Amino acid sequence: MNKGVLDNKSFSEARCVVVKIGSSLLVDNETGSLRRSWLEALAEDIERCRKRSQDVIIVSSGAIALGRRYLNMKSGDLRLEEKQAAAAAGMVRLAHAYQECFEPHDLSVAQILLTRDDSENRRRYLNARSTLITLLGVGAIPLINENDTVATEEIRFGDNDRLAARVAVMVSADLLVLLSDTDGLYDGDPKTNSDVKLITDVTEVTGEIEKMAGVAASNDSSGGMVTKLAAAKQCLGSGCSMVITKGQHMKPLLALENGAKCTWFRSVGNPQSARKNWIAGTLQPCGTFVIDKGAVSALKAGCSLLPAGVSGVDGSFQRGDTILIQTMEGEEIGRGLTAYSSDDVRLIMGHNTDDILTLLGYRGRDEIIHRDDLAMN
């Protein structure tokens, strides 16, 4: 089978998809108004994905572009505080537009504003990840943008390409789709050279590939091919594939499935194996769990570690830290990310999950280490 056709078809087979939408797709550059008919068509795309049980997260640009027109701000580059003000006004209108267009398709939209800190601070990262996974679990569509109104540095993390990649890695997505004003990566600038060729398949972002990058397309776009390749690096390193395709099509995701021009950045692994390799090989353990024979058998069978199976705890650690897992004979059988601090684990170990609320005063996860956060030896 033709590799390109197989890749386009693989969109429909992805378990979790992050879709990033550029400003120029949502907002008319001339009038500053929302392209509502395009957004309504996208809602049909998302409905089709949900009907085949795909999880979908949207990372949407457009808040600054909408807000600057609404506030009658000048054209051209804006100062940081002007971008923040425009984002504050525009995000309200952007989120409302998504809600209006998605509601007729029985799609629930939940807005989340993230900052760079939310993806780098361990505790905030875990909280954001838990919120996203919970929303997906109840069938909602998370709508994400950078929290520009509280940014304390240049908003250019908010090219949203790299933000989308961070989100894709955060939730272990299979695929990141960058809907853009270009249909992929070319070996030159297609606006100045008609002889350039579309690069259809990339498995590694090399120096040669990076030299092909261009610049941002408009005053309302802070990205460009440079940031898209940075996003691709993040995704490929985490087992997530990425595709760049032109988003101007009505129902752009359907167009992608039907063979629209695009550039695929194909990961050779998958998010689950990449995450487990990261846990197994690159994290410094902060403590140890000693588990009983029943828990050993359960973990080897692919189950999570429950409080009842823990018979001993060593070390001081916080939620999200890496823990060694040992048998009662002292054999190390794996490591994982704990859902509870050392103090809390000492209170709930050996107990049933139904006792967690009584023992801790709050109900966290049923599992001390979820199987997705567990790497066995």
Secondary structure as UniProt FT lines:
FT   HELIX           3..10
FT   HELIX           11..13
FT   STRAND          16..21
FT   HELIX           23..26
FT   TURN            29..31
FT   HELIX           36..51
FT   TURN            52..53
FT   STRAND          55..60
FT   HELIX           63..70
FT   TURN            71..72
FT   HELIX           80..102
FT   HELIX           103..105
FT   STRAND          109..114
FT   HELIX           116..120
FT   HELIX           122..137
FT   TURN            138..139
FT   STRAND          141..146
FT   HELIX           148..150
FT   HELIX           155..159
FT   HELIX           161..170
FT   TURN            171..172
FT   STRAND          175..180
FT   STRAND          185..186
FT   TURN            190..192
FT   TURN            194..195
FT   STRAND          198..199
FT   STRAND          201..202
FT   HELIX           207..210
FT   TURN            211..212
FT   TURN            219..220
FT   HELIX           225..237
FT   TURN            238..239
FT   STRAND          241..246
FT   HELIX           252..257
FT   TURN            258..259
FT   STRAND          262..265
FT   HELIX           271..282
FT   STRAND          287..291
FT   HELIX           293..300
FT   TURN            301..302
FT   HELIX           307..309
FT   STRAND          310..314
FT   TURN            319..320
FT   STRAND          322..327
FT   TURN            328..329
FT   STRAND          332..337
FT   HELIX           342..348
FT   TURN            349..350
FT   HELIX           353..355
FT   HELIX           356..360
FT   HELIX           371..373
FT   STRAND          374..376
//
